[in-house]
Amino acid sequence: MRFKNTVSFLLLFLNLQFVPANAQNDKKRAIFVIVDGISNDVLEKLNTPNLDMISEVGGYTRAHVGGEKGTYSQTPTISAVGYNSLLTGTWVNKHNVWDNDIKVPNYSYWTIFRFFKEQYPAKKTAIFSTWQDNRTKLVGDNLPQTNHIKTDYAFDGFELDTVNFPHDGLKNYIHKIDEKVVDEAATYIKEKSPDLSWVYLEFTDDMGHKYGDSKQFHDAITMMDNQIGRLWEAVQYREKKFEEDWLIIITTDHGRDSKNGQGHGGQSDRERATWIVTNAKDLNSNFKTNPGIVDIMPTIAGHMGVTIPKDQSFEIDGVSLTGKISILNPAARRKKNKVEVSWKAINNEGTVKVWGTATNNFAKGGRDVYFLMEEVPVERQKAVVDVSKLPQGFYKFVLEAKYNNLNRWIVE
């Protein structure tokens, strides 16, 4: 095994600083919308003119949640789990949100909101949500563990207001809350133009749970499409009147079970089957090949000019859906004292550096010592490294290419 450039790499970890904002980013805006619990097979058979309008500008693709089935990254197809995979660009083995209780999120894996506010503290963030925990627990609003990150404008918590939104068995109160959230988001975007926004809508999942694959569920999706239309109108208003450069991404957090559509949480194909709609014009091959929900976070970061420090970028599981990328589809297989790592070459510029470590200190707020184990041309699409001098049982590998990184664990 070749321990190349270890000292310089560690110095880079210690000294890397965020790149300051520049003027060209002043017009950049991003909004992502999570609409709950709609598998792609249902969406594709319904009339959704507003989603179609956005996808005609950018694109529509089938996508997935759930990590890689049967491996260390397998992730429950549950709402809050999916939200946090989007926010952090990582699967559950890292962000540690296993269900909707959100008991112990691992804030060592930063959300897009924290990356954005750490680099651009003067820029504005907004969250419009039916569910308050999205801001207080997932984003970690004003918690010491998140360096007291503060959302500049929060419009949420209405599920706790039983006076203005009395809870009824049919869940109509959730639809009313969603409507209020969308109205406020559209108005606020038009008037205040927050730099980075999250809109979350719940009603579709409630109808799925209650009625399964049904007219009620389909009607809820139709209403959701109307709500997306109001948000899109606000975005277009800002683009036309103020020449702002908006990225909008709409997705869902999980699919539905194949039995009757009422459940989710498992690893069936339909529970993992999601979708992404965006107005982005520079979509790459990752967008076209069943991307994951984790790919949305680096896409937003790229659009907003967010530079992610190297040690943190080595942990992100997602790959941007826009712009140039070098490699996809990482794999790592151990045979005795050798590990073969492989990838699919998308762009043959440059080399792939294979970094390895046998520790996971990052998960506890520390740093891992990575060793440069091999460097080969991108087009070779594989490398074999010697792990005989590393402790046995656990390895993290990072494939560093010119335009993106990939990572892979071996857990024995």
C-alpha positions as CSV (number, residue, x, y, z in Angstrom):
1,M,0.0,0.0,0.0
2,R,1.3,3.5,-0.9
3,F,0.8,6.2,1.7
4,K,1.2,9.1,-0.7
5,N,0.8,12.8,0.3
6,T,-0.7,12.0,3.7
7,V,0.8,15.0,5.5
8,S,-0.2,17.4,2.8
9,F,-3.7,16.0,2.7
10,L,-4.1,16.4,6.5
11,L,-2.9,20.0,6.3
12,L,-5.4,20.6,3.6
13,F,-8.1,19.3,5.9
14,L,-7.0,21.6,8.7
15,N,-6.5,24.7,6.6
16,L,-9.4,24.6,4.0
17,Q,-11.7,27.5,4.3
18,F,-15.0,28.4,2.8
19,V,-14.7,30.4,-0.5
20,P,-16.2,33.9,0.1
21,A,-19.4,34.9,-1.7
22,N,-19.0,36.6,-5.1
23,A,-21.2,38.9,-7.0
24,Q,-22.3,36.4,-9.5
25,N,-24.2,34.5,-6.8
26,D,-26.3,37.4,-5.7
27,K,-29.1,36.5,-8.2
28,K,-29.1,32.8,-7.3
29,R,-32.1,31.4,-5.5
30,A,-33.2,27.8,-4.7
31,I,-36.4,26.3,-3.5
32,F,-37.0,22.6,-2.9
33,V,-40.5,21.1,-2.3
34,I,-41.2,17.8,-0.7
35,V,-44.7,16.4,-1.3
36,D,-45.3,13.4,0.8
37,G,-45.7,9.8,-0.2
38,I,-46.3,9.7,-4.0
39,S,-44.8,6.7,-5.9
40,N,-43.7,7.5,-9.5
41,D,-46.2,5.0,-11.0
42,V,-49.1,7.0,-9.6
43,L,-47.8,10.4,-10.6
44,E,-47.1,9.3,-14.1
45,K,-50.7,8.2,-14.8
46,L,-52.4,11.4,-13.5
47,N,-52.8,14.8,-15.1
48,T,-50.3,17.2,-13.5
49,P,-50.1,20.2,-15.8
50,N,-48.0,22.4,-13.4
51,L,-45.4,19.7,-12.8
52,D,-45.3,19.1,-16.5
53,M,-44.8,22.8,-17.1
54,I,-41.7,22.8,-14.9
55,S,-40.3,19.6,-16.3
56,E,-40.7,21.0,-19.8
57,V,-38.2,23.8,-18.8
58,G,-35.9,21.3,-17.1
59,G,-36.8,17.7,-16.7
60,Y,-38.6,14.8,-15.0
61,T,-37.0,11.6,-13.9
62,R,-37.8,8.5,-11.9
63,A,-35.7,8.4,-8.7
64,H,-35.3,6.4,-5.5
65,V,-35.0,6.5,-1.8
66,G,-33.9,3.8,0.6
67,G,-30.2,3.7,0.1
68,E,-28.7,0.5,-1.4
69,K,-30.9,-2.4,-0.5
70,G,-29.2,-5.1,1.6
71,T,-26.1,-3.0,2.4
72,Y,-24.9,-0.8,5.2
73,S,-26.7,2.2,3.6
74,Q,-30.2,0.6,3.4
75,T,-32.5,3.3,4.6
76,P,-36.2,3.0,5.8
77,T,-38.7,4.5,3.3
78,I,-40.2,6.7,6.0
79,S,-40.9,10.4,5.8
80,A,-38.5,12.1,8.1
81,V,-35.8,9.7,7.1
82,G,-36.2,10.8,3.5
83,Y,-36.3,14.4,4.4
84,N,-33.0,14.1,6.2
85,S,-31.4,12.2,3.3
86,L,-32.3,15.1,1.1
87,L,-31.1,17.7,3.6
88,T,-27.7,16.1,4.3
89,G,-27.0,14.3,1.1
90,T,-26.4,11.1,3.1
91,W,-28.2,7.8,3.9
92,V,-29.4,6.8,7.3
93,N,-26.1,5.0,8.3
94,K,-24.7,8.6,8.6
95,H,-27.5,11.0,9.4
96,N,-29.1,8.6,12.0
97,V,-32.7,9.6,11.6
98,W,-34.4,6.2,11.5
99,D,-38.0,7.1,11.8
100,N,-40.4,10.0,12.4
101,D,-39.5,10.3,16.1
102,I,-36.2,11.9,15.0
103,K,-34.6,10.9,18.3
104,V,-30.9,11.4,17.7
105,P,-30.0,13.1,14.4
106,N,-26.2,13.0,13.8
107,Y,-25.5,16.7,13.3
108,S,-22.0,15.9,12.2
109,Y,-23.5,15.6,8.8
110,W,-24.5,19.1,8.0
111,T,-27.7,20.0,6.2
112,I,-27.8,22.2,3.1
113,F,-29.1,25.0,5.3
114,R,-26.1,24.9,7.6
115,F,-23.6,24.8,4.7
116,F,-25.4,27.7,3.2
117,K,-25.6,29.9,6.3
118,E,-22.0,29.1,7.4
119,Q,-20.8,30.4,4.0
120,Y,-23.3,33.1,3.4
121,P,-24.5,34.3,6.8
122,A,-26.1,37.5,5.4
123,K,-28.3,35.6,3.0
124,K,-31.8,34.5,3.9
125,T,-33.4,31.1,4.4
126,A,-37.0,30.2,4.8
127,I,-39.0,27.1,5.7
128,F,-42.7,26.7,5.0
129,S,-43.9,23.4,6.5
130,T,-46.9,21.5,7.8
131,W,-44.6,19.9,10.3
132,Q,-42.5,21.9,12.8
133,D,-40.0,19.1,13.5
134,N,-38.6,19.6,10.0
135,R,-37.1,22.9,11.2
136,T,-36.5,22.3,14.9
137,K,-35.2,18.7,14.8
138,L,-33.9,18.0,11.3
139,V,-32.4,21.4,10.4
140,G,-31.7,21.8,14.1
141,D,-32.8,25.4,14.3
142,N,-30.9,27.2,17.1
143,L,-29.4,24.1,18.6
144,P,-25.8,24.1,20.0
145,Q,-25.1,21.0,17.9
146,T,-25.7,23.0,14.7
147,N,-23.8,26.1,15.9
148,H,-27.1,27.7,16.6
149,I,-28.1,27.9,12.9
150,K,-31.2,30.1,12.6
151,T,-33.8,30.0,9.9
152,D,-34.5,33.6,8.9
153,Y,-38.2,33.0,8.2
154,A,-40.2,30.1,9.6
155,F,-43.8,29.4,8.8
156,D,-44.7,26.1,10.4
157,G,-46.2,24.4,13.5
158,F,-49.8,24.6,12.4
159,E,-50.3,20.9,13.1
160,L,-50.2,21.9,16.8
161,D,-52.9,24.6,16.4
162,T,-56.1,22.8,17.2
163,V,-58.1,26.0,17.5
164,N,-57.7,27.3,14.0
165,F,-57.2,23.8,12.5
166,P,-59.4,21.4,14.6
167,H,-58.3,17.9,13.9
168,D,-60.8,15.8,12.0
169,G,-60.7,12.1,11.2
170,L,-60.7,12.7,7.5
171,K,-57.5,14.8,7.8
172,N,-59.0,17.7,6.0
173,Y,-57.3,20.0,8.5
174,I,-53.9,18.9,6.9
175,H,-55.1,20.0,3.5
176,K,-56.1,23.4,5.0
177,I,-52.7,23.7,6.6
178,D,-51.0,22.8,3.3
179,E,-53.0,25.5,1.6
180,K,-52.0,28.1,4.1
181,V,-48.4,27.0,3.8
182,V,-48.4,27.4,0.0
183,D,-50.2,30.7,0.1
184,E,-47.6,32.1,2.5
185,A,-44.7,30.6,0.6
186,A,-45.9,32.1,-2.7
187,T,-46.5,35.5,-1.2
188,Y,-43.2,35.5,0.6
189,I,-41.2,34.5,-2.5
190,K,-42.8,37.2,-4.5
191,E,-42.3,39.9,-1.9
192,K,-39.1,38.9,-0.1
193,S,-37.3,36.4,-2.4
194,P,-35.5,34.3,0.2
195,D,-32.2,32.8,-1.1
196,L,-32.9,29.2,0.0
197,S,-36.3,27.8,0.8
198,W,-37.9,24.5,1.8
199,V,-41.7,23.9,1.3
200,Y,-43.2,20.7,2.8
201,L,-46.7,19.4,2.1
202,E,-48.3,16.4,3.8
203,F,-51.8,15.8,2.7
204,T,-51.0,13.4,-0.2
205,D,-49.5,10.9,2.3
206,D,-52.4,11.2,4.6
207,M,-54.8,10.2,1.8
208,G,-52.5,7.4,0.8
209,H,-52.5,6.0,4.3
210,K,-56.3,6.3,4.7
211,Y,-57.5,5.2,1.3
212,G,-54.5,3.6,-0.5
213,D,-54.6,3.6,-4.3
214,S,-57.9,5.5,-4.6
215,K,-59.8,8.4,-6.0
216,Q,-59.1,10.3,-2.8
217,F,-55.4,9.8,-3.1
218,H,-55.4,10.8,-6.7
219,D,-57.5,13.9,-6.0
220,A,-55.0,14.9,-3.3
221,I,-52.2,14.7,-6.0
222,T,-54.3,16.9,-8.3
223,M,-54.6,19.5,-5.5
224,M,-50.9,19.3,-4.9
225,D,-50.2,20.0,-8.5
226,N,-52.3,23.1,-8.2
227,Q,-50.3,24.2,-5.2
228,I,-47.1,23.6,-7.1
229,G,-48.5,25.9,-9.8
230,R,-48.8,28.7,-7.3
231,L,-45.3,28.3,-6.2
232,W,-44.0,28.2,-9.8
233,E,-45.9,31.3,-10.6
234,A,-44.2,33.1,-7.8
235,V,-40.8,31.9,-9.0
236,Q,-41.5,33.0,-12.5
237,Y,-42.5,36.4,-11.2
238,R,-39.2,36.9,-9.5
239,E,-37.3,35.6,-12.6
240,K,-39.1,38.0,-14.9
241,K,-39.2,41.1,-12.8
242,F,-35.9,40.9,-11.0
243,E,-33.9,38.7,-13.3
244,E,-33.1,36.2,-10.6
245,D,-31.8,32.8,-11.3
246,W,-34.1,30.3,-9.6
247,L,-33.6,26.5,-9.2
248,I,-36.8,24.7,-8.2
249,I,-36.7,21.0,-7.3
250,I,-39.9,19.0,-6.4
251,T,-39.7,15.5,-5.1
252,T,-41.3,13.0,-2.7
253,D,-39.9,11.2,0.3
254,H,-41.0,7.6,-0.4
255,G,-43.3,5.6,-2.5
256,R,-46.2,3.2,-1.4
257,D,-46.5,-0.5,-0.7
258,S,-47.5,-2.7,-3.6
259,K,-50.4,-4.4,-1.7
260,N,-52.9,-1.5,-1.6
261,G,-50.8,1.7,-1.4
262,Q,-51.7,2.4,2.2
263,G,-48.3,1.6,3.7
264,H,-44.6,2.3,3.3
265,G,-41.3,1.9,5.2
266,G,-40.0,-1.3,3.6
267,Q,-37.7,-2.0,0.7
268,S,-40.1,-3.1,-2.0
269,D,-39.5,-1.5,-5.4
270,R,-42.6,0.6,-5.2
271,E,-41.8,1.9,-1.7
272,R,-38.4,3.0,-3.0
273,A,-39.8,4.4,-6.3
274,T,-39.9,8.2,-6.3
275,W,-39.4,11.0,-8.8
276,I,-37.8,14.4,-9.3
277,V,-39.1,17.4,-11.3
278,T,-36.9,20.5,-11.8
279,N,-36.5,23.5,-14.0
280,A,-32.7,23.0,-14.2
281,K,-31.4,23.2,-17.7
282,D,-27.9,21.7,-17.4
283,L,-29.0,18.2,-16.3
284,N,-26.4,15.5,-16.5
285,S,-26.3,11.7,-16.9
286,N,-26.9,11.2,-13.2
287,F,-30.3,12.8,-13.5
288,K,-31.2,10.3,-16.3
289,T,-30.3,7.1,-14.5
290,N,-32.6,6.7,-11.5
291,P,-30.9,9.2,-9.1
292,G,-31.3,9.1,-5.3
293,I,-32.8,11.7,-3.0
294,V,-29.3,12.3,-1.7
295,D,-28.4,13.8,-5.1
296,I,-30.6,16.9,-4.5
297,M,-28.4,18.4,-1.8
298,P,-25.2,18.7,-3.8
299,T,-27.3,20.0,-6.8
300,I,-28.6,22.8,-4.7
301,A,-25.1,23.5,-3.3
302,G,-23.8,23.8,-6.8
303,H,-26.4,26.2,-7.9
304,M,-26.0,28.4,-4.9
305,G,-22.2,28.5,-5.1
306,V,-21.8,26.6,-1.8
307,T,-18.3,25.2,-1.4
308,I,-18.2,22.1,0.8
309,P,-14.9,21.5,2.6
310,K,-13.0,18.4,1.5
311,D,-13.4,16.3,4.6
312,Q,-17.2,16.9,4.6
313,S,-17.5,16.4,0.8
314,F,-15.9,13.0,1.3
315,E,-18.9,11.9,3.4
316,I,-21.7,13.1,1.1
317,D,-23.4,10.2,-0.7
318,G,-25.1,12.3,-3.4
319,V,-23.8,13.5,-6.7
320,S,-25.0,16.7,-8.4
321,L,-27.8,16.3,-11.0
322,T,-26.4,19.3,-13.0
323,G,-23.1,20.2,-14.5
324,K,-20.1,18.1,-15.2
325,I,-19.5,14.9,-13.3
326,S,-16.6,12.4,-13.7
327,I,-17.8,9.1,-12.2
328,L,-20.8,7.2,-10.9
329,N,-21.8,3.8,-9.5
330,P,-19.1,3.1,-6.9
331,A,-18.4,-0.4,-5.7
332,A,-15.9,-2.0,-3.3
333,R,-15.2,-5.7,-2.9
334,R,-12.7,-7.3,-0.6
335,K,-10.7,-10.4,-1.5
336,K,-8.4,-11.4,1.3
337,N,-5.9,-8.5,1.7
338,K,-7.0,-6.7,-1.5
339,V,-9.9,-4.5,-2.2
340,E,-11.1,-3.8,-5.7
341,V,-12.9,-0.5,-6.1
342,S,-14.7,0.4,-9.3
343,W,-16.8,3.1,-10.9
344,K,-18.4,4.0,-14.1
345,A,-16.5,6.7,-16.1
346,I,-18.7,9.5,-17.3
347,N,-16.0,12.0,-18.2
348,N,-12.4,10.8,-18.9
349,E,-10.6,13.9,-17.8
350,G,-7.9,13.4,-15.2
351,T,-7.5,10.6,-12.7
352,V,-9.3,8.9,-9.8
353,K,-7.5,9.1,-6.5
354,V,-8.5,6.3,-4.1
355,W,-8.4,7.4,-0.5
356,G,-8.9,4.9,2.3
357,T,-9.2,4.8,6.1
358,A,-10.2,2.3,8.7
359,T,-11.8,4.8,11.1
360,N,-15.1,6.6,11.3
361,N,-14.2,9.4,13.6
362,F,-16.2,11.8,11.5
363,A,-19.4,10.4,12.8
364,K,-18.5,11.6,16.3
365,G,-17.3,15.0,15.2
366,G,-13.7,14.0,14.7
367,R,-11.5,13.6,11.7
368,D,-10.4,10.5,9.8
369,V,-6.9,10.0,8.6
370,Y,-7.2,9.1,4.9
371,F,-4.3,7.5,3.0
372,L,-3.9,7.9,-0.8
373,M,-3.8,4.3,-1.8
374,E,-3.9,4.5,-5.6
375,E,-4.3,6.9,-8.5
376,V,-5.3,5.7,-11.9
377,P,-6.8,7.2,-15.1
378,V,-10.6,7.7,-14.9
379,E,-11.2,5.5,-17.9
380,R,-9.7,2.5,-16.2
381,Q,-12.8,2.3,-14.1
382,K,-11.2,0.2,-11.3
383,A,-8.3,0.0,-9.0
384,V,-7.0,-2.7,-6.6
385,V,-5.6,-1.6,-3.3
386,D,-3.7,-3.4,-0.5
387,V,-5.4,-3.3,2.9
388,S,-3.1,-5.7,4.7
389,K,-1.6,-2.9,6.8
390,L,-5.0,-1.6,7.9
391,P,-7.1,-2.9,10.8
392,Q,-9.7,-5.4,9.7
393,G,-13.5,-5.1,9.9
394,F,-14.2,-1.6,8.6
395,Y,-13.0,0.6,5.7
396,K,-14.1,3.8,4.1
397,F,-13.0,4.5,0.5
398,V,-13.4,7.7,-1.3
399,L,-12.9,8.0,-5.1
400,E,-11.8,11.6,-5.8
401,A,-12.2,12.6,-9.5
402,K,-12.0,15.9,-11.2
403,Y,-15.6,16.8,-11.0
404,N,-17.1,14.8,-8.2
405,N,-16.3,12.3,-5.4
406,L,-17.9,9.0,-4.6
407,N,-17.6,7.0,-1.3
408,R,-18.0,3.4,-0.4
409,W,-17.8,1.5,2.9
410,I,-16.9,-2.1,3.6
411,V,-18.5,-3.3,6.9
412,E,-17.6,-6.8,7.9
